[in-house]
Amino acid sequence: MTSDIQNPIFTDETKARQWLEAQLWPDGPVCGHCGTVGNNTALASRPGLYQCNSCRKQFTVTVGTLFERSHIPLTKWLLASFLLSSSKKGISAHQLHRMLGITYKSAWFMAHRLREAMKEQAWPGPLGGAGVPVEADETFIGRKKGKEAKRGTFHKHAVLSLVERGGKVRSFKIDSVSANRVREVLVAQVDPASVLMTDDANYYKAVGKHFADHQSVNHSEDEYVRGLAHTNTIEGFFSIFKRGMKGIYQQCGEQHLKRYLTEFDFRYNHRASLGYSDTDRALAALKGIEGRRLTYRRVV
């Protein structure tokens, strides 16, 4: 896959299928029903259709993936995955529907399935480590259903994010920003040998004792950097997240916020400074389609 939108895999269905087979089946066809590798027969009735000699069921490269039973051509799926992965602030369903020539409803569902593919397939372990700075901060976005805008942020959705400096970010939608909830996330996600970097919010003070060191800056007194203590890294991530949510997506239901956080985390964790190109990022997303299904009923 390259950044050239005229790449044959974006226009030729056969080349798209062959390319996806090469990515997902490096050791030969894998039955999407029973997982058997290489024990199959290619059927002449349709290119890319195989019959498993173990379970006797027929399968293609999309069986057992997020693309299964989709009527959208594979070429459009691959192009959508590249566009979503390479757009720093995301790409709206309306833009996808115009560029791909599909309905808005299909584009919206397609984008959610690709966000599902961007999830970590297994817990990668805690952030940080001995002496490694991990920044934690919270932000607020959108409006809770039935809540009117008033002073403060009680009508908005709360997001807590953690970022390892020079490394990866993890974001969580939380019901409320409280000492107990913040502690629950930090203790579960950050190595206790890390150096915790936060602002001066009270709910970080108690949990800070759980880590090797806790340094904070006093934003209420216009202090943003003191030596190595700052939260500028996580603020930079929030700026990208908010620009995308307000400028590209504009509206987000509470039930979908987790998937949008997954999308922004994924792109940040596969950014250029960590050695990823747009192609590498799209490939990483497509690797996540295996072994997952996401029906329309589950999304809505």
GUZA-35274 format. One record per residue: x negated, y negated, z negated of N, C-alpha, C, O, CB in turn; residue in three letters. Coordinates in steps of 0.1 Angstrom, whole numbers, plus 5000, padded with zeros to 4 digits. Last residue first. Glycine has a CB too. Layout:
<sites>
XYZXYZXYZXYZXYZALA/...
</sites>
This chain:
<sites>
525549924829526549834826527249864813528249794809527649834837VAL/523650144828523150004829524349904825524049814817522749964844VAL/525050374828524250344816523750194816523550134806522950434816ARG/526350364852527150354840526350324828526750244819527850494838ARG/524350394870524950264869525750254857525750144850525850244882TYR/521550584855522850574862523450434861523050364851523850684858THR/518450684858519150564852520450554861520350504872518350434852LEU/516050924850517250884858517850774851517850764838518251014859ARG/512751054854513650964847514850944857514750954869513050824845ARG/510551184865511251244853512251154846512551174835510151274844GLY/508950904879509051044877509751084864509451024854507651114878GLU/508450634880509850674884510050824881511150874881510050654899ILE/505950544873506850564863508250604867509150624858507050434856GLY/504550504896504250624889505250654878505450764873502850614882LYS/505450254903506050374910505650504903506450604904505550374925LEU/503750094887505250094885505850224891506750284885505849974891ALA/501350144898501550184884503050184881503550274873500850084874ALA/501650034923501450184922501750224908502350334905499950214926LEU/501849764917503049834923502849984921503850054919503149794937ALA/499249724907500449704898501649774904502449844896500749554897ARG/497749774929497549854917498749844908499249944902496249814909ASP/498649554945498849694949498749794937499549884936497749734960THR/497749334931499149354933499449494937500449554933499649254944ASP/495149474909495549394921497049414922497649484914494849434934SER/493549454878494649514886494949414897495049294896495849534878TYR/491749374858491249454870492349504879492049594887490449564865GLY/492549204840492249334835491949434846491849554845493549394828LEU/493148984855491948974846491649104839490549124834492248874835SER/495549054868494249054875493049054866492049114869494248924884ALA/497649264847497249144853495849154860495049244857497249024843ARG/499149454834498549494846498049364854498149364866499449584855HIS/500349324813499449434810498749494822497849574820500249544803ASN/502049154827500949094819499949204816498749174816501449034806TYR/503849334838503049254847501849194839500749184845503849144853ARG/504949444814504249524824503349444833502149484835505349604833PHE/506149224801505049294795504249374805503049374805505549394784ASP/508249174820507149074818505949134811504849094814507748954810PHE/509649424818509149374831507949274829506949284835510249314839GLU/510449434791509549544797508949494810507749524812510349674800THR/512149214791510849214783509849314788508649294789511149234768LEU/514149324806513449204811512149194804511049154810514249084810TYR/515049524789514449564802513649444808512649464815515549604812ARG/516049384767514849474766514249514779513049524780515349604759LYS/518249244778517049174774515849264773514749224777517249094762LEU/520649374782519649384793518249324789517249344796520149324806HIS/522449304763522149454765521049474775520449584775523349524769GLN/522649034765521949084754521549234756520449274752522749074741GLU/522248914799523048964788522149034777521149084780524049064794GLY/520948624812520548764808521448804797521448744786519048774804CYS/520248384837521248444827520848584824520348654833522648434832GLN/517748314850518748214845519748264835519948204825519548164857GLN/515748414866516848494862518048414857519248454858516448604852TYR/514148184872514348294882515648364878516548374886513248384882ILE/514048004850513947954864514348054874514948024885512647904867GLY/514348144826515148024829515147984843516247944849514647904820LYS/512648364829513948384825514848264828516048284831513948414810MET/510248234838510848344846512348354842513248364851510148474845GLY/509648064817509848014830510548114839511348074848508447974836ARG/509448254796510548164796510748094810511848074814510248054786LYS/507048404804508348464802509548374803510548404809508348534788PHE/505148204805505448274817506848334816507648334825504348384820ILE/505148124778505448024788505848094801506748044808504247934790SER/504448354764505848304763506148204774507348194778506048244749PHE/501748364771502648474776504048424775504848444785502448594768PHE/500848134757500748144772501648244778502248224788499348174776GLY/501348224731502148104736502048104752503048064758501647974730GLU/499448414729500848454729501748344734502748374740501248504716ILE/497148244730497348354739498748394740499248414751496448474735THR/497348064708497448014722497748124732498348104742496247934725ASN/497248074681498248164688498448124702499548144708499548164680THR/494248094662495248024670496148124676495948244675494447944682HIS/491148094647492548114644493348024654493247904654492748074630ALA/488448044650489048154659490548174657491248244664488348284656LEU/488847714642487847824645488447924655488747884666487547884632GLY/491947644647491047634636490047744637490247854632491747624622ARG/494547494665493347574665492447544653492247424650492547554679VAL/496747344658496947454667495647544669495747654674497247394680TYR/498547144637497247224638497447344647498347424644496747264623GLU/500746994630500146974643498747034644497846984651500046824647ASP/501947094608501046974606500246944619499146884619500047004594GLU/503247304617504047194612503247074609503746964608504747244599SER/501347484624501947414634502747294629502847194636502847504643HIS/498647584610499747514605500347424616500047314618499347424593ASN/497547924616497347774619498747714615499747774616497047744634VAL/495948194599497048124605496747984607495847924601498348134595SER/494748524595494448384597495648314603496248374612493148364605GLN/493948804577495048734583494748584583494448524573496448754574HIS/492349124579492248974577493548914583494048964593490948914583ASP/493149384578491849354573491649204571490949164561490849394584ALA/496649384567495649394577494249354571494149294560495949304589PHE/498549344548498349484552497149504562496749614564499649524560HIS/498749074544497949154534497749294539496849364533498549144520LYS/500748994562499348974565498349044556497249074560499048824564GLY/503149034550502649144558501149124562500549214566503549154571VAL/503348784536503248904529502649024537501849094532504648944524ALA/503348594558502348584547502248724539501148764537502848484537LYS/505248584577503948654580503048664568502048744569503248574591TYR/507348444568507548584569506248654574506248784574508648614579TYR/506648164569506548244556506648394558506048464550507748194547ASN/504548044595505848094590505648184578504748264577506548164602ALA/502247934606502347924592503747974587504047944575502147784587ASP/501248174631501448044627501748044612501448144605502547974635ASP/498548424632499948384633499948234631498948164629500848454623THR/496548714636496648564639498048524641498748574649495748534651MET/494948964620496248914624496148764625495748694616497348954614LEU/492549184629492649054623493948994629494048964641491448964627VAL/492849544622492849424630492849294622493149294610494049424640SER/493149764607491849714607491749584615490649524616490849814612ALA/495749854612495549774600494149714599493849624591495749864588PRO/497049804645496049874636495749794624495449674625494749904645ASP/500449764651499149704650498249774640498649814629499249554646VAL/503049874649502449854662500949804662500349804672503249754670GLN/504049904624504150014633503350004645502950104651505650034637ALA/503649654612502949774606502949894616502049974616503749814593VAL/505149494629503749474628503049604623502049644628503449354619LEU/507849584625507249584638505749584637505049664644507749474646VAL/508249544597508449674603507749684616507149794619509949694604GLU/507749274594506749364588506949504594505949574597507049384572ARG/509949164607508649134612507649234606506749284614508248994608VAL/511949264589511949304603510549284610510049364617513049234612ARG/511349134565511349284566511249334580510549424583512649334560ASN/511448864571510148924566510149074568509149134572509948884552ALA/513148804602513148814588511848884584511148944592514348894582SER/514948714628513548694624513448694608513748584602512848574630VAL/517148964640516848834633515448834629514748934628517848824621SER/517049164659518349104655518148974649518948884651519049204647ASP/514649154686514949174672516249104668516549004674513849134662ILE/512949284712514149214709514549254694514649364691515249244719LYS/509449274716510549344710511749244708511549134703510149404697PHE/506449334734507549244730508749324726509049434731507949154742SER/502949344737504249424734505249334729505049254719503949544724ARG/500049324757501149254750502249354748502449444756501649124756VAL/496449384758497849404762498849334752498549294741498249544763LYS/493649184759494249314761495649304764496149214772494049394749GLY/492548944751491849014761492449144765491949224773490449034757GLY/494049004720493248904728492448984738491649074734492448824719ARG/497049154720495649174716494849084725494949094738495249334718GLU/500149034709499149044720497749064714497348984705499248914728VAL/503549064703502249094698501249104709501549174719502249214689LEU/506748904698505648954707504348964700504048884691505548874720SER/510148904694508848904687507848974696508049084701508948984673LEU/512948714700511948804706510648794698510248684695511748774721VAL/516448664695515048654690514148754696514548874698515048664674ALA/518848464711518348604709516848584705516148504711518448684722HIS/520748204694519848254704519348394701519448444689518748164707LYS/521948084673522848134684522048194695522648234705523648014689HIS/520048004656520848114651521748174663522148284662521648084639PHE/518247794657518147894668519048014665518848124671516747944670THR/519147444651518447574648518547674660518947634671519047634636GLY/522447324656521147304652520447434648521147524643521047204641ARG/524247524681524147424670522747404667521847454674524947484658LYS/526247664705524947594703525047494692525847404692524447534716ALA/528247934694528047804700526747744696526147784686529147714694GLU/528648274702527948174694527848044701527348034712526548234689LYS/529548464720530548404710529948304701530648254692531148514702GLY/526448614724527848614728528748564717528648614706528348754732LYS/523648414721524348524717525848514720526448404719524248544701LYS/521748284747522748254737523548384734523948454743523748144742ARG/518248234755519548274758520548224747520248144738519748414760GLY/515648284730516048264744517548304745518048384738515248344753ILE/512748224710514148244711514648204725514148114731514948154700PHE/509848394696510448294704511948324705512448434701509848284718THR/507048454675508348484679508848364688508348254687509248504667GLU/503848624673504648504673506048544678506248654684504048394682ASP/500548734668501948764666502748624666502348534659502248844654ALA/497448854680498348744677499748784677500248874684498148634688GLU/494649014668496049034674496948924670497148894658496549174669VAL/491249064671492348964668493549014676493549044688491948824672PRO/489449324657490049274669491149184666492049224658490549394678VAL/488249454635487849314638488449254650488149144654486349314640GLY/489249754647488349694637487849554642487149544652487149784635ALA/492249684664491249774660490349704650490649584647490449844671GLY/494949644688493849594680492949704676492749804683494449534667GLY/497949844687497149734692496049704683496149734671498049614695LEU/498250204686498450074680497549974687496550004693498050074665PRO/499450404714498750384702498850234697499350154704497250424704GLY/501150434736499750424738498850404726497650394727499450314748PRO/503750654739503250554730501750544732501050644729503650574715TRP/504550704774504250764760503650644752503050554757503250884761ALA/505250544794505750684794505550754781506250844777505150764805GLN/506450214792505350314789505950454788506950474782504650274775GLU/508450104820508250144806507050234804506750304813509550214801LYS/508950074847507749994841507550034826506549984821508049854843MET/511250204853509950264857508750204851507750264849509850264872ALA/513050004845512950134838511650204841511050264832514250224841GLU/512649834866512249794852512149914843511249924835513249684846ARG/513849974886512449954887511849904873510749944870512149844898LEU/516549964877515850094878514350074879513650154873516350174890ARG/516949684880517049744867516349884867515749924857518449754862HIS/516849664908515849594899515849654885514749664879516149444899ALA/519049814916517749854920516649784911515749854906517449814935MET/521149654906520949784900519549834904518849904895522049884905PHE/520749424923520749414908520449544901519649554892522149354903TRP/521149534948519849474944519649464929518649484924519749344951ALA/523849614947522749714948521349664944520649734938522749764963SER/525049364944525249474933524149574934523549624924526649534935LYS/524349244968523849184955523949294944522949314936524549064951TYR/523449474994524449394986523749344973522749404969525649474983THR/520649415016521549505008522449415000522249294999520749604999ILE/518349295027519549315035520549415029521149495036519249365049GLY/516149215015516249355018517449395027517549495032516249445006LEU/516448945010515248995017515449135022514849165033514048985008MET/518948924997518748855010517548915017517648935030518448705007ARG/518449084974519649114983519449044997519849105007520949074977HIS/516348944963516149084968517249124978517049184988516149184956LEU/517648714955516548704965516248844971516048854983515248654958GLN/519448814937519948744949518848734960519148754971520448604945HIS/517848914917518649004925519148944938519249004948519749064916ALA/514648734917516048754913516748854922516248884933516848614915SER/511548824904512348794916513748824913514148934909511748874928ILE/508848704882509948794886510648744899510248644905511048794875GLY/506648554879507748524871509048604874510148564870508048374872LYS/504948684898504448654884505648634875505648674863503548544884LYS/505448944918505948814915505748784901506348844892507448804919SER/504649204920503649104924504148964921503348864922503249114938SER/506749374913505449384906504549264908503749234900504849514910SER/508749294931508949284917507649284909507549214899509949384912LEU/507549374955507949234953508149204938507649104933509249204960LEU/507149644952505949564954506349414951505549344944505449574969PHE/509749734950508849764939507549674940507049624930508349904938SER/510749664975511349594962510349614951510149524943512649654959ALA/509349834991509149694993509649614980509049524975509949635005LEU/510350084982508950054981508649904982507849844975508150124992LEU/513050054989512650074975511150044973510849974963512850224971TRP/512950035016513449915008513049934994512749834987514949905010LYS/512150285023511350175027511650045019510849965015511450135042THR/514250445016512950445007512050335011511350285002512250575010LEU/517550305017516350365023515050345015514950255007516050295037PRO/520050384994519150274999517950345005517250424998518750174987ILE/521350574981521650564995520750455002520850435014523150534998HIS/520050794956520150654961520450654976519750724983518950564957SER/519451034945520851004949521050864954522250814954521751044938ARG/516550914929517451024932518850974935519450894928517451134921GLU/514850724919515350704933516450814937517050804947514250704943PHE/513850814896514850704895515450674909516450614909514150574890LEU/513651174901513051034899514250934898515350974899512051004910THR/514651414908514051404895513451274892512651254882513051514893GLY/513951364942514651444932513951444919512751464918514951594937VAL/512251244960513051164951513851234941514251174931513951074959THR/511151444976510251374967511051284957510451244947509351284975VAL/513651704974512851604982511951534972512051564960513751504990THR/514952044973514551914967513751824977513251884987513751934954PHE/517052324965516452234975516052104968516752054959517352214987GLN/516352624946517052494948516352414958515052424959517352414935LYS/515052844937515852854949516652724952517552734960516852974948ARG/513252854917514652834913515652834924516852834922514752704905CYS/511052944933511252984920512652974916513353074911510352914910SER/510852824957510852974958511053024944511253144942509653024964ASN/512652544967511752604957511952754957513052804957512052544943CYS/512552394998513352484989512352544980511352604984514052594997GLN/512552045010511852175006512852264998513852214992510552144998TYR/512351785033513251875025512552005022512052075032514651895031LEU/510851645050510751615036511651695027511651675015511051465034GLY/513251655077511851625073511851585058512651505053511251515081PRO/515551915078515351775076513851755071513451825062516351725065ARG/515452185087516652105089516551955087517251875092517752155080SER/513252315080513252255093514452165095514452075104513152355104ALA/511752305048512952345056512952255069512652135069514252325048LEU/508952455032509452335040510652375049510452475056508352265048ALA/509052625002509152635017509652515023510752465019509952765021THR/506852664974508052614980507952644995506952685000508252464978ASN/504952614951505652744954506952704961508052714955505852834942ASN/503852374942503252444954503952574958503652624969501852484951GLY/504952384910504052314919503652414930503152524927502852254912VAL/508052354893507152444899506252364910506852294918507852564905THR/510152204881508752164879507752254885506552224883508552144865GLY/512852244886512152334876510752294873510052354864512252474880CYS/513552014901514552084893513852164882514252154870515452174901HIS/511651914918512251824909513251884899513751824890512951714916GLY/508752084925510152094925510752004914510352004902510552244922CYS/506251924943506651964930508151974929508851874932506051874919VAL/503851974969505251944965505552004951505152114948506152004975PRO/500351894959501351964967502751934961502951884950501152114967GLY/498851734943498551874944499551964952499552084950498351934930ASP/499951484945498651494949498151644951497251674958497651424940PRO/502751364946502451504947500951524952500751584963503451574957TRP/502951094945503551164934503151314934503251384924505051154935LEU/501451004967501250944954501751034943501051044932501950804953GLN/502351154988500951154985500651104971499751144964500151074996ALA/505051084988504651224985503151234981502851304972504951314997GLU/504850824996505250844983504950994979504651014967506850824981LEU/503950865023503150785014503550814999502650834990503250635016TRP/506151005034504751065033503850995023503151065016504151065047GLN/508150805032508250925025506850995023506551045012509251025032ARG/507050605048507350575034507450705026506850715015508650495033ALA/506950735073505650695066505850665052505050685043505050575074LYS/509750755077508850875076507550845069507050915061508550935090THR/510650495078511150585067510250705065509950755054512550625070GLU/508950195082509150335088509450435077508650455068507850375095ASP/508549965066509449965078509750095084510750105091508749875088THR/506849995046507949915044508949905055509949845054507449775040PHE/504750145057505650215046506850125042507750175036504750245034ILE/503449965075504450065080505350135069506450175072503750175088PRO/503349635065502849765063503849865067505049855064502449785048ASN/504249375065504449455077503849595077503849665086503949385089GLN/503349255043504749295043505149375055506149445055505649175041ILE/500449325028501049295041502449345041502649465041500149355052ASP/499249425005500149305004500749265017501549175017499349194998SER/499449785008498749655008499749545007500949565006497949635021THR/499250125000500050005000499149885000498149874993501050004988MET/
</sites>
